[in-house]
Amino acid sequence: MIGPTPLSLKGRALRLLSGREHSRAELERKLKGHEEAPGQLARTLDDLQAKGFISEARVVESVIHRRAAKLGAARIRQELQAKGLAPEAVADAVASLKETELARAREVWRRKFGRDMDESEGAAAPDAAARAKQARFLLTRGFGAEVVRRVVRGVDDD
């Protein structure tokens, strides 16, 4: 019985790209062990990039679309940098996220803590321990300290 033929480097790359957008650096990391000849991986990725299968802009857009509703700009910056994207692309993406940071943090806070509050929605936590818990929650999701302070204390001065 003959087993399935192993996928070519290009086939493996296309299989990865069919699941979600990948940066060139991510593909290099994932496919490095499957390279049979020196330079083969670079040529394959150059070909895929020339044909539009690999796009840094689409990777940034995809990450922001998937993660912006749940995470702050700092955490998204970290994810984009881990994907090996150009610093300019990361900076542009983070700058666009900063504009909506407070509103997104309030929504994340409301989903997690809004329904647990006895008072009206958006009310500040009653004690320091509850505020600290809420602040830690938002900080671990990458929201800035000033934004977290405003959300947890219920400050509405936009």
DSSP file (Angstrom, degrees, kcal/mol; ACC not computed):
  #  RESIDUE AA STRUCTURE BP1 BP2  ACC     N-H-->O    O-->H-N    N-H-->O    O-->H-N    TCO  KAPPA ALPHA  PHI   PSI    X-CA   Y-CA   Z-CA
    1    1 A M              0   0    0      0, 0.0     2,-0.5     0, 0.0     0, 0.0   0.000 360.0 360.0 360.0 131.7    0.0    0.0    0.0
    2    2 A I        -     0   0    0      1,-0.0     3,-0.1     3,-0.0     0, 0.0  -0.791 360.0-139.8 -95.5 128.6    1.4    3.4   -1.0
    3    3 A G        -     0   0    0     -2,-0.5     2,-0.0     1,-0.2    -1,-0.0  -0.236  38.4 -72.8 -78.5 172.0    1.0    6.2    1.5
    4    4 A P        -     0   0    0      0, 0.0    -1,-0.2     0, 0.0     3,-0.1  -0.368  54.2-107.8 -65.4 144.3    0.1    9.8    0.6
    5    5 A T        -     0   0    0      1,-0.1     2,-0.0    -3,-0.1    -3,-0.0  -0.504  39.8-104.4 -72.9 141.0    2.9   11.7   -1.1
    6    6 A P        -     0   0    0      0, 0.0    -1,-0.1     0, 0.0     2,-0.1  -0.339  39.6-104.8 -66.3 147.4    4.4   14.4    1.1
    7    7 A L        -     0   0    0      1,-0.1     2,-0.0    -3,-0.1     0, 0.0  -0.398  31.8-118.0 -70.9 145.8    3.4   17.9    0.4
    8    8 A S     >  -     0   0    0     -2,-0.1     4,-2.5     1,-0.1     5,-0.2  -0.269  32.6-101.5 -71.8 170.0    5.9   20.2   -1.3
    9    9 A L  H  > S+     0   0    0      1,-0.2     4,-2.3     2,-0.2     5,-0.2   0.906 126.3  49.2 -60.5 -42.1    7.1   23.3    0.5
   10   10 A K  H  > S+     0   0    0      2,-0.2     4,-2.6     1,-0.2    -1,-0.2   0.900 109.8  51.7 -65.2 -40.5    4.7   25.4   -1.5
   11   11 A G  H  > S+     0   0    0      2,-0.2     4,-2.2     1,-0.2    -2,-0.2   0.901 109.8  49.0 -62.6 -41.6    1.8   23.0   -0.7
   12   12 A R  H  X S+     0   0    0     -4,-2.5     4,-2.2     2,-0.2    -2,-0.2   0.915 111.7  49.4 -64.0 -42.4    2.6   23.3    3.0
   13   13 A A  H  X S+     0   0    0     -4,-2.3     4,-2.5     1,-0.2    -2,-0.2   0.919 111.5  48.4 -63.4 -43.6    2.7   27.0    2.8
   14   14 A L  H  X S+     0   0    0     -4,-2.6     4,-1.6     2,-0.2    -1,-0.2   0.870 108.9  53.9 -65.8 -35.9   -0.6   27.2    1.0
   15   15 A R  H  X S+     0   0    0     -4,-2.2     4,-0.7     2,-0.2    -1,-0.2   0.925 110.9  46.1 -63.4 -43.4   -2.1   24.8    3.5
   16   16 A L  H >X S+     0   0    0     -4,-2.2     4,-1.3     1,-0.2     3,-0.8   0.918 113.0  49.8 -63.4 -42.8   -1.0   27.1    6.3
   17   17 A L  H 3< S+     0   0    0     -4,-2.5    -1,-0.2     1,-0.2    -2,-0.2   0.741 100.7  64.2 -70.2 -22.5   -2.3   30.2    4.5
   18   18 A S  H 3< S+     0   0    0     -4,-1.6    -1,-0.2     1,-0.2    -2,-0.2   0.771 103.1  49.2 -72.5 -23.0   -5.7   28.6    3.8
   19   19 A G  H << S-     0   0    0     -3,-0.8     2,-0.3    -4,-0.7    -2,-0.2   0.906 130.2 -32.7 -80.5 -44.2   -6.3   28.5    7.6
   20   20 A R  S  < S-     0   0    0     -4,-1.3    -1,-0.3     0, 0.0     2,-0.2  -0.961  77.4 -69.7-164.5 169.5   -5.4   32.2    8.3
   21   21 A E        -     0   0    0     -2,-0.3     2,-0.4    37,-0.1    33,-0.1  -0.498  48.5-169.2 -69.8 137.9   -3.1   34.9    7.2
   22   22 A H        -     0   0    0     -2,-0.2    33,-0.3    -5,-0.0     2,-0.1  -0.969  18.0-126.2-126.7 144.7    0.5   34.3    8.1
   23   23 A S     >  -     0   0    0     -2,-0.4     4,-2.2     1,-0.1     5,-0.2  -0.417  31.4-108.2 -79.3 165.4    3.4   36.7    7.9
   24   24 A R  H  > S+     0   0    0      1,-0.2     4,-2.5     2,-0.2     5,-0.2   0.908 120.6  53.3 -60.5 -41.9    6.5   35.8    5.9
   25   25 A A  H  > S+     0   0    0     58,-0.3     4,-2.2     1,-0.2    -1,-0.2   0.886 107.7  50.9 -63.2 -38.9    8.5   35.3    9.2
   26   26 A E  H  > S+     0   0    0     57,-0.6     4,-2.4     2,-0.2    -1,-0.2   0.930 110.9  48.2 -63.2 -44.9    5.8   33.0   10.6
   27   27 A L  H  X S+     0   0    0     -4,-2.2     4,-2.4     1,-0.2    -2,-0.2   0.898 109.4  53.2 -63.7 -39.6    6.0   30.9    7.4
   28   28 A E  H  X S+     0   0    0     -4,-2.5     4,-1.3     1,-0.2    -1,-0.2   0.926 110.9  46.8 -60.4 -44.1    9.8   30.8    7.6
   29   29 A R  H  < S+     0   0    0     -4,-2.2     4,-0.4     1,-0.2    -2,-0.2   0.919 116.5  43.5 -62.8 -43.9    9.6   29.5   11.2
   30   30 A K  H  < S+     0   0    0     -4,-2.4    -1,-0.2     1,-0.2    -2,-0.2   0.800 121.5  37.6 -74.9 -28.6    7.0   26.9   10.4
   31   31 A L  H >< S+     0   0    0     -4,-2.4     3,-2.0    -5,-0.2     4,-0.4   0.520  85.6  96.8-102.7  -6.3    8.5   25.6    7.2
   32   32 A K  G >< S+     0   0    0     -4,-1.3     3,-1.1     1,-0.3    -1,-0.1   0.853  83.1  54.1 -54.0 -39.6   12.2   25.8    8.0
   33   33 A G  G 3  S+     0   0    0     -4,-0.4    -1,-0.3     1,-0.2    -2,-0.1   0.616 105.4  54.3 -72.3 -11.8   12.4   22.1    8.9
   34   34 A H  G <  S+     0   0    0     -3,-2.0     2,-0.3   -25,-0.0    -1,-0.2   0.402  76.1 118.6-102.7   1.1   10.8   21.0    5.6
   35   35 A E    <   -     0   0    0     -3,-1.1    -3,-0.0    -4,-0.4     4,-0.0  -0.539  39.5-175.2 -71.1 126.6   13.4   22.8    3.4
   36   36 A E        +     0   0    0     -2,-0.3    -1,-0.2     1,-0.2    -3,-0.0   0.776  67.4  30.2 -94.7 -30.6   15.2   20.2    1.2
   37   37 A A  S >  S-     0   0    0      0, 0.0     3,-2.1     0, 0.0     4,-0.5  -0.968  94.8 -93.9-130.6 146.2   17.7   22.4   -0.5
   38   38 A P  T 3  S+     0   0    0      0, 0.0    -2,-0.0     0, 0.0     0, 0.0  -0.339 111.7  14.0 -58.4 132.6   19.4   25.7    0.6
   39   39 A G  T 3> S+     0   0    0     -2,-0.0     4,-2.2     1,-0.0     5,-0.2   0.293  93.1 111.5  87.4 -10.6   17.5   28.7   -0.6
   40   40 A Q  H <> S+     0   0    0     -3,-2.1     4,-2.4     1,-0.2     5,-0.2   0.909  77.1  49.5 -63.7 -42.2   14.4   26.7   -1.6
   41   41 A L  H  > S+     0   0    0     -4,-0.5     4,-2.7     2,-0.2     5,-0.2   0.927 110.7  49.3 -64.0 -45.4   12.3   28.2    1.2
   42   42 A A  H  > S+     0   0    0      1,-0.2     4,-2.4     2,-0.2    -1,-0.2   0.910 112.4  48.3 -61.7 -42.8   13.2   31.8    0.3
   43   43 A R  H  X S+     0   0    0     -4,-2.2     4,-2.3     2,-0.2    -1,-0.2   0.915 112.2  49.1 -63.7 -42.7   12.4   31.2   -3.3
   44   44 A T  H  X S+     0   0    0     -4,-2.4     4,-2.4     1,-0.2    -2,-0.2   0.929 113.4  45.6 -63.2 -45.5    9.1   29.6   -2.5
   45   45 A L  H  X S+     0   0    0     -4,-2.7     4,-2.4     2,-0.2    -1,-0.2   0.866 110.8  53.6 -68.4 -35.3    8.1   32.5   -0.2
   46   46 A D  H  X S+     0   0    0     -4,-2.4     4,-2.5    -5,-0.2    -1,-0.2   0.922 110.2  48.4 -60.6 -43.6    9.3   35.1   -2.7
   47   47 A D  H  X S+     0   0    0     -4,-2.3     4,-1.8     2,-0.2    -2,-0.2   0.923 112.6  47.1 -62.6 -46.1    7.0   33.4   -5.3
   48   48 A L  H  <>S+     0   0    0     -4,-2.4     5,-2.6     1,-0.2     6,-0.8   0.875 113.1  49.3 -65.3 -36.8    4.0   33.3   -3.0
   49   49 A Q  H ><5S+     0   0    0     -4,-2.4     3,-1.1     4,-0.2    -2,-0.2   0.904 109.2  51.9 -68.7 -40.6    4.6   37.0   -2.0
   50   50 A A  H 3<5S+     0   0    0     -4,-2.5    -1,-0.2     1,-0.3    -2,-0.2   0.840 109.9  50.1 -63.3 -33.2    4.9   38.0   -5.7
   51   51 A K  T 3<5S-     0   0    0     -4,-1.8    -1,-0.3    -5,-0.2    -2,-0.2   0.475 120.0-110.3 -85.7  -2.1    1.6   36.3   -6.4
   52   52 A G  T < 5S+     0   0    0     -3,-1.1    -3,-0.2    -4,-0.3    -2,-0.1   0.587  84.9 119.8  88.2  10.6   -0.1   38.0   -3.5
   53   53 A F  S   <S+     0   0    0     -5,-2.6     2,-0.5    -6,-0.2    -4,-0.2   0.802  73.8  50.9 -76.6 -28.3   -0.6   35.0   -1.2
   54   54 A I        +     0   0    0     -6,-0.8     2,-0.4    -9,-0.1    -2,-0.2  -0.950  69.4 166.8-112.3 121.4    1.6   36.6    1.6
   55   55 A S     >  -     0   0    0     -2,-0.5     4,-1.8   -33,-0.3     5,-0.1  -0.966  29.3-159.6-140.1 120.2    0.6   40.2    2.5
   56   56 A E  H  > S+     0   0    0     -2,-0.4     4,-2.3     1,-0.2     5,-0.2   0.885  97.3  54.8 -62.7 -39.8    1.8   42.1    5.6
   57   57 A A  H  > S+     0   0    0      1,-0.2     4,-2.5     2,-0.2    -1,-0.2   0.899 107.9  48.9 -63.1 -40.4   -1.2   44.4    5.4
   58   58 A R  H  > S+     0   0    0      2,-0.2     4,-2.5     1,-0.2    -1,-0.2   0.864 109.2  53.0 -67.7 -35.2   -3.7   41.5    5.4
   59   59 A V  H  X S+     0   0    0     -4,-1.8     4,-2.5     2,-0.2     5,-0.2   0.943 111.5  45.6 -63.6 -47.0   -1.9   40.0    8.4
   60   60 A V  H  X S+     0   0    0     -4,-2.3     4,-2.5     1,-0.2     5,-0.2   0.940 114.4  48.3 -60.6 -48.2   -2.2   43.3   10.4
   61   61 A E  H  X S+     0   0    0     -4,-2.5     4,-2.5     1,-0.2    -1,-0.2   0.894 111.7  50.3 -60.0 -41.6   -5.8   43.7    9.3
   62   62 A S  H  X S+     0   0    0     -4,-2.5     4,-2.4     2,-0.2    -1,-0.2   0.921 111.1  47.3 -64.5 -45.7   -6.6   40.1   10.3
   63   63 A V  H  X S+     0   0    0     -4,-2.5     4,-2.5     1,-0.2     5,-0.3   0.926 114.1  47.4 -63.4 -44.4   -5.0   40.4   13.8
   64   64 A I  H  X S+     0   0    0     -4,-2.5     4,-2.3    -5,-0.2     5,-0.3   0.921 112.1  50.1 -63.8 -42.9   -6.8   43.7   14.5
   65   65 A H  H  < S+     0   0    0     -4,-2.5     4,-0.3    -5,-0.2    -1,-0.2   0.906 117.9  39.2 -61.8 -42.0  -10.1   42.3   13.3
   66   66 A R  H  < S+     0   0    0     -4,-2.4    -2,-0.2    -5,-0.2    -1,-0.2   0.837 128.9  26.7 -77.2 -33.4   -9.8   39.2   15.5
   67   67 A R  H >X S+     0   0    0     -4,-2.5     4,-2.3    -5,-0.2     3,-1.4   0.655  93.8  84.2-111.0 -18.7   -8.3   40.7   18.6
   68   68 A A  T 3< S+     0   0    0     -4,-2.3    -3,-0.1    -5,-0.3    -1,-0.1   0.816  88.0  57.8 -63.2 -31.3   -9.3   44.4   18.9
   69   69 A A  T 34 S+     0   0    0     -4,-0.3    -1,-0.3    -5,-0.3    -2,-0.1   0.726 120.6  27.7 -70.9 -19.2  -12.6   43.8   20.5
   70   70 A K  T <4 S+     0   0    0     -3,-1.4     2,-0.3    -4,-0.1    -2,-0.2   0.643 116.5  54.3-114.2 -20.8  -10.9   41.9   23.4
   71   71 A L     <  -     0   0    0     -4,-2.3    71,-0.2    71,-0.1     2,-0.1  -0.823  69.9-121.2-125.0 156.7   -7.4   43.3   23.7
   72   72 A G     >  -     0   0    0     69,-3.6     4,-2.0    -2,-0.3    71,-0.2  -0.317  39.0 -97.2 -85.8 173.4   -5.7   46.6   24.2
   73   73 A A  H  > S+     0   0    0      1,-0.2     4,-2.6     2,-0.2     5,-0.2   0.849 119.5  56.1 -62.2 -37.5   -3.2   48.3   21.9
   74   74 A A  H  > S+     0   0    0     68,-1.7     4,-1.9     1,-0.2    -1,-0.2   0.914 109.8  44.9 -64.4 -42.2   -0.1   47.1   23.9
   75   75 A R  H  > S+     0   0    0     67,-0.3     4,-2.1    66,-0.3    -1,-0.2   0.890 113.9  49.1 -69.7 -39.2   -1.1   43.4   23.7
   76   76 A I  H  X S+     0   0    0     -4,-2.0     4,-2.6     2,-0.2     5,-0.2   0.892 108.8  53.9 -67.6 -38.5   -1.9   43.7   20.0
   77   77 A R  H  X S+     0   0    0     -4,-2.6     4,-2.5     1,-0.2    -2,-0.2   0.926 108.2  50.6 -57.9 -44.3    1.4   45.4   19.4
   78   78 A Q  H  X S+     0   0    0     -4,-1.9     4,-2.1     1,-0.2    -2,-0.2   0.910 110.6  48.3 -61.3 -43.7    3.1   42.5   21.1
   79   79 A E  H  X S+     0   0    0     -4,-2.1     4,-1.0     2,-0.2    -1,-0.2   0.911 112.1  48.7 -64.4 -42.2    1.3   39.9   18.9
   80   80 A L  H  <>S+     0   0    0     -4,-2.6     5,-1.4     1,-0.2     3,-0.4   0.901 111.4  49.5 -65.8 -40.1    2.1   41.8   15.7
   81   81 A Q  H ><5S+     0   0    0     -4,-2.5     3,-1.7     1,-0.2    -1,-0.2   0.883 106.4  56.4 -65.4 -37.2    5.8   42.1   16.7
   82   82 A A  H 3<5S+     0   0    0     -4,-2.1    -1,-0.2     1,-0.3    -2,-0.2   0.763 100.1  60.2 -65.6 -23.9    5.8   38.3   17.5
   83   83 A K  T 3<5S-     0   0    0     -4,-1.0   -57,-0.6    -3,-0.4   -58,-0.3   0.477 116.4-115.8 -82.3  -1.7    4.7   37.7   13.9
   84   84 A G  T < 5 +     0   0    0     -3,-1.7   -59,-0.2     1,-0.2    -3,-0.2   0.800  57.1 161.4  76.4  29.4    7.8   39.4   12.6
   85   85 A L      < -     0   0    0     -5,-1.4    -1,-0.2     1,-0.1     5,-0.0  -0.432  48.9 -85.4 -82.7 158.9    6.0   42.4   10.9
   86   86 A A     >  -     0   0    0      1,-0.1     4,-2.0    -2,-0.1     3,-0.3  -0.331  34.2-124.6 -62.2 140.2    7.8   45.6   10.0
   87   87 A P  H  > S+     0   0    0      0, 0.0     4,-2.6     0, 0.0     5,-0.2   0.829 110.2  56.4 -56.8 -33.5    7.9   48.1   12.8
   88   88 A E  H  > S+     0   0    0      2,-0.2     4,-2.4     1,-0.2     5,-0.2   0.917 107.2  47.8 -65.8 -42.7    6.2   50.8   10.7
   89   89 A A  H  > S+     0   0    0     -3,-0.3     4,-2.1     2,-0.2    -1,-0.2   0.893 113.4  48.3 -64.7 -39.8    3.2   48.5   10.0
   90   90 A V  H  X S+     0   0    0     -4,-2.0     4,-2.5     2,-0.2     5,-0.2   0.923 111.6  49.6 -65.9 -44.5    3.0   47.7   13.7
   91   91 A A  H  X S+     0   0    0     -4,-2.6     4,-2.3     1,-0.2    -2,-0.2   0.904 111.2  49.1 -63.1 -42.0    3.2   51.4   14.7
   92   92 A D  H  X S+     0   0    0     -4,-2.4     4,-1.9     2,-0.2    -1,-0.2   0.914 112.2  48.4 -63.1 -43.0    0.5   52.4   12.2
   93   93 A A  H  X S+     0   0    0     -4,-2.1     4,-1.5     1,-0.2    -2,-0.2   0.916 112.7  47.4 -64.3 -43.5   -1.8   49.7   13.5
   94   94 A V  H  X S+     0   0    0     -4,-2.5     4,-1.9     1,-0.2    -1,-0.2   0.877 108.4  55.6 -67.5 -37.2   -1.3   50.6   17.1
   95   95 A A  H  X S+     0   0    0     -4,-2.3     4,-0.7     1,-0.2    -1,-0.2   0.900 107.7  48.8 -62.2 -40.0   -1.8   54.3   16.4
   96   96 A S  H  < S+     0   0    0     -4,-1.9     4,-0.4     1,-0.2     3,-0.3   0.830 110.9  51.3 -69.1 -30.2   -5.2   53.5   14.8
   97   97 A L  H >< S+     0   0    0     -4,-1.5     3,-1.1     1,-0.2     4,-0.4   0.817  96.6  67.9 -74.5 -30.6   -6.2   51.4   17.8
   98   98 A K  H >< S+     0   0    0     -4,-1.9     3,-0.9     1,-0.3     4,-0.4   0.819  90.9  63.7 -59.8 -31.0   -5.3   54.1   20.3
   99   99 A E  T 3< S+     0   0    0     -4,-0.7    -1,-0.3    -3,-0.3     4,-0.2   0.823 113.4  31.9 -63.7 -31.8   -8.2   56.2   19.1
  100  100 A T  T <> S+     0   0    0     -3,-1.1     4,-2.5    -4,-0.4     5,-0.2   0.247  87.0 109.7-109.7  11.6  -10.7   53.7   20.3
  101  101 A E  H <> S+     0   0    0     -3,-0.9     4,-2.5    -4,-0.4     5,-0.2   0.898  78.7  47.1 -58.0 -46.8   -8.8   52.3   23.3
  102  102 A L  H  > S+     0   0    0     -4,-0.4     4,-2.4     1,-0.2    -1,-0.2   0.930 113.9  46.8 -64.7 -45.6  -11.1   53.8   26.0
  103  103 A A  H  > S+     0   0    0      1,-0.2     4,-2.0     2,-0.2    -1,-0.2   0.902 114.1  48.0 -63.9 -40.8  -14.4   52.7   24.3
  104  104 A R  H  X S+     0   0    0     -4,-2.5     4,-2.4     2,-0.2    -1,-0.2   0.897 111.3  50.5 -67.6 -39.3  -13.0   49.2   23.7
  105  105 A A  H  X S+     0   0    0     -4,-2.5     4,-2.7    -5,-0.2    -2,-0.2   0.907 109.5  51.1 -64.7 -41.1  -11.8   48.9   27.3
  106  106 A R  H  X S+     0   0    0     -4,-2.4     4,-2.8     2,-0.2    -1,-0.2   0.903 110.6  49.0 -62.2 -40.1  -15.2   50.0   28.6
  107  107 A E  H  X S+     0   0    0     -4,-2.0     4,-2.4     2,-0.2    -2,-0.2   0.913 111.8  47.9 -67.2 -42.4  -16.9   47.4   26.5
  108  108 A V  H  X S+     0   0    0     -4,-2.4     4,-1.8     2,-0.2    -2,-0.2   0.923 114.4  47.7 -62.4 -43.6  -14.5   44.6   27.7
  109  109 A W  H  X>S+     0   0    0     -4,-2.7     4,-3.7     1,-0.2     5,-0.9   0.923 110.8  51.3 -62.3 -44.8  -15.1   45.8   31.3
  110  110 A R  H  X>S+     0   0    0     -4,-2.8     4,-1.1     1,-0.2     5,-0.7   0.901 109.4  49.9 -61.4 -41.9  -18.8   45.9   30.8
  111  111 A R  H  <5S+     0   0    0     -4,-2.4    -1,-0.2     1,-0.2    -2,-0.2   0.876 121.1  34.8 -64.7 -36.1  -18.9   42.3   29.4
  112  112 A K  H  <5S+     0   0    0     -4,-1.8    -2,-0.2    -5,-0.2    -1,-0.2   0.904 139.1   9.3 -85.4 -43.5  -16.9   41.0   32.3
  113  113 A F  H >X5S+     0   0    0     -4,-3.7     3,-0.8    -5,-0.2     4,-0.7   0.605 103.4  85.1-117.2 -15.9  -18.1   43.1   35.3
  114  114 A G  G ><<S+     0   0    0     -4,-1.1     3,-0.8    -5,-0.9    -3,-0.2   0.875  93.5  46.9 -60.9 -41.2  -21.1   45.2   34.2
  115  115 A R  G 34<S+     0   0    0     -5,-0.7    -1,-0.3     1,-0.2    -2,-0.1   0.685 107.6  58.9 -76.6 -16.4  -23.7   42.5   34.8
  116  116 A D  G <4 S+     0   0    0     -3,-0.8     2,-0.3    -4,-0.1    -1,-0.2   0.593  82.9 101.5 -86.4 -10.5  -22.2   41.7   38.3
  117  117 A M    <<  -     0   0    0     -3,-0.8     8,-0.0    -4,-0.7     4,-0.0  -0.553  60.1-154.8 -80.1 136.2  -22.7   45.2   39.6
  118  118 A D  S    S+     0   0    0     -2,-0.3    -1,-0.1     2,-0.1     3,-0.1   0.807  79.4  62.5 -75.6 -30.5  -25.7   45.8   41.9
  119  119 A E  S    S-     0   0    0      1,-0.2     3,-0.1     5,-0.1     4,-0.1  -0.070 109.6 -54.2 -83.9-171.2  -25.8   49.5   40.9
  120  120 A S  S >  S-     0   0    0      1,-0.1     3,-1.7     2,-0.1    -1,-0.2  -0.224  73.3 -81.5 -65.2 156.6  -26.5   50.9   37.5
  121  121 A E  T 3  S+     0   0    0      1,-0.3    -1,-0.1    -3,-0.1     3,-0.1  -0.315 117.3  27.5 -61.0 137.7  -24.4   49.8   34.6
  122  122 A G  T 3  S+     0   0    0      1,-0.3    -1,-0.3    -3,-0.1    -2,-0.1   0.437  84.9 145.1  90.9   0.5  -21.0   51.6   34.4
  123  123 A A    <   -     0   0    0     -3,-1.7    -1,-0.3    -9,-0.1    31,-0.2  -0.409  54.9-103.8 -71.6 149.1  -20.9   52.3   38.1
  124  124 A A        -     0   0    0     29,-0.3    29,-0.2     1,-0.1    -5,-0.1  -0.317  44.7 -88.8 -69.5 155.2  -17.4   52.2   39.8
  125  125 A A        -     0   0    0     27,-1.0    -1,-0.1     1,-0.1     6,-0.1  -0.370  35.1-129.3 -63.3 143.1  -16.5   49.2   41.9
  126  126 A P  S    S+     0   0    0      0, 0.0     2,-0.3     0, 0.0    -1,-0.1   0.782  80.9  26.3 -71.0 -28.3  -17.5   49.7   45.5
  127  127 A D  S  > S-     0   0    0      1,-0.1     4,-2.1     0, 0.0     5,-0.2  -0.868  80.5-107.5-136.0 168.2  -14.2   48.9   47.2
  128  128 A A  H  > S+     0   0    0     -2,-0.3     4,-2.5     1,-0.2     5,-0.2   0.849 114.8  55.9 -63.9 -36.5  -10.4   48.9   46.5
  129  129 A A  H  > S+     0   0    0      2,-0.2     4,-2.1     1,-0.2    -1,-0.2   0.910 109.4  46.1 -64.7 -41.6  -10.1   45.1   46.2
  130  130 A A  H  > S+     0   0    0      2,-0.2     4,-2.3     1,-0.2    -1,-0.2   0.905 112.9  50.2 -67.5 -40.8  -12.8   45.0   43.5
  131  131 A R  H  X S+     0   0    0     -4,-2.1     4,-2.6     1,-0.2    -2,-0.2   0.905 110.2  50.7 -63.2 -40.4  -11.2   47.9   41.6
  132  132 A A  H  X S+     0   0    0     -4,-2.5     4,-2.6     2,-0.2    -2,-0.2   0.905 109.9  49.8 -64.1 -41.3   -7.8   46.2   41.8
  133  133 A K  H  X S+     0   0    0     -4,-2.1     4,-2.1     2,-0.2    -2,-0.2   0.924 113.2  46.2 -62.3 -44.8   -9.2   43.0   40.4
  134  134 A Q  H  X S+     0   0    0     -4,-2.3     4,-2.2     2,-0.2    -2,-0.2   0.893 112.0  51.2 -66.0 -39.9  -10.8   44.9   37.5
  135  135 A A  H  X S+     0   0    0     -4,-2.6     4,-2.9     2,-0.2     5,-0.2   0.923 109.6  49.5 -64.2 -44.4   -7.7   46.9   36.9
  136  136 A R  H  X S+     0   0    0     -4,-2.6     4,-2.4     1,-0.2    -1,-0.2   0.914 109.0  53.8 -60.2 -42.2   -5.5   43.7   36.7
  137  137 A F  H  X S+     0   0    0     -4,-2.1     4,-0.6     1,-0.2    -2,-0.2   0.939 114.0  40.3 -57.2 -49.5   -8.0   42.2   34.3
  138  138 A L  H ><>S+     0   0    0     -4,-2.2     5,-1.8     1,-0.2     3,-0.6   0.882 113.3  54.1 -70.4 -38.2   -7.8   45.1   31.9
  139  139 A L  H ><5S+     0   0    0     -4,-2.9     3,-1.7     1,-0.2    -1,-0.2   0.890 104.6  54.3 -64.1 -38.8   -4.1   45.5   32.3
  140  140 A T  H 3<5S+     0   0    0     -4,-2.4    -1,-0.2     1,-0.3    -2,-0.2   0.708 103.3  58.3 -69.6 -16.9   -3.4   41.9   31.4
  141  141 A R  T <<5S-     0   0    0     -4,-0.6   -69,-3.6    -3,-0.6    -1,-0.3   0.368 124.4-102.8 -92.6   4.9   -5.4   42.4   28.2
  142  142 A G  T < 5 +     0   0    0     -3,-1.7   -68,-1.7     1,-0.3   -67,-0.3   0.618  69.4 145.8  92.2  13.5   -3.1   45.2   27.1
  143  143 A F      < -     0   0    0     -5,-1.8    -1,-0.3   -71,-0.2    -2,-0.1  -0.619  53.7-102.7 -83.1 146.7   -5.0   48.3   27.9
  144  144 A G     >  -     0   0    0     -2,-0.2     4,-2.6     1,-0.1     5,-0.2  -0.218  25.2-114.5 -68.6 157.0   -3.0   51.4   29.1
  145  145 A A  H  > S+     0   0    0      1,-0.2     4,-2.5     2,-0.2     5,-0.2   0.882 115.0  48.7 -61.1 -42.4   -2.8   52.4   32.7
  146  146 A E  H  > S+     0   0    0      2,-0.2     4,-2.2     1,-0.2    -1,-0.2   0.908 112.6  48.3 -66.9 -40.8   -4.6   55.7   32.2
  147  147 A V  H  > S+     0   0    0      2,-0.2     4,-2.3     1,-0.2    -2,-0.2   0.923 112.1  49.6 -63.1 -44.6   -7.4   54.0   30.3
  148  148 A V  H  X S+     0   0    0     -4,-2.6     4,-2.9     1,-0.2     5,-0.3   0.917 109.4  51.9 -61.4 -43.9   -7.8   51.4   32.9
  149  149 A R  H  X S+     0   0    0     -4,-2.5     4,-2.2     1,-0.2     6,-0.3   0.926 111.0  47.5 -58.9 -45.4   -7.9   54.0   35.7
  150  150 A R  H  X>S+     0   0    0     -4,-2.2     5,-2.2     2,-0.2     4,-0.6   0.891 115.2  45.3 -64.7 -40.0  -10.7   55.9   33.8
  151  151 A V  H ><5S+     0   0    0     -4,-2.3     3,-0.6     3,-0.2    -2,-0.2   0.946 115.0  45.5 -69.3 -48.4  -12.7   52.7   33.2
  152  152 A V  H 3<5S+     0   0    0     -4,-2.9   -27,-1.0     1,-0.3    -2,-0.2   0.869 116.4  44.9 -67.0 -37.3  -12.4   51.2   36.7
  153  153 A R  H 3<5S-     0   0    0     -4,-2.2   -29,-0.3    -5,-0.3    -1,-0.3   0.576 111.2-120.4 -83.3  -8.4  -13.2   54.5   38.5
  154  154 A G  T <<5 +     0   0    0     -4,-0.6     2,-0.4    -3,-0.6    -3,-0.2   0.787  48.6 169.7  76.7  27.1  -16.1   55.2   36.1
  155  155 A V      < -     0   0    0     -5,-2.2    -1,-0.2    -6,-0.3    -2,-0.1  -0.599  15.1-174.5 -76.2 128.1  -14.6   58.5   34.8
  156  156 A D        +     0   0    0     -2,-0.4     2,-1.9     1,-0.0    -1,-0.1   0.253  38.3 125.5-108.8  12.4  -16.6   59.7   31.8
  157  157 A D              0   0    0      1,-0.2    -2,-0.1    -7,-0.1    -1,-0.0  -0.506 360.0 360.0 -78.2  84.9  -14.6   62.7   30.7
  158  158 A D              0   0    0     -2,-1.9    -1,-0.2   -56,-0.0   -56,-0.0   0.472 360.0 360.0 -73.7 360.0  -14.0   61.8   27.0
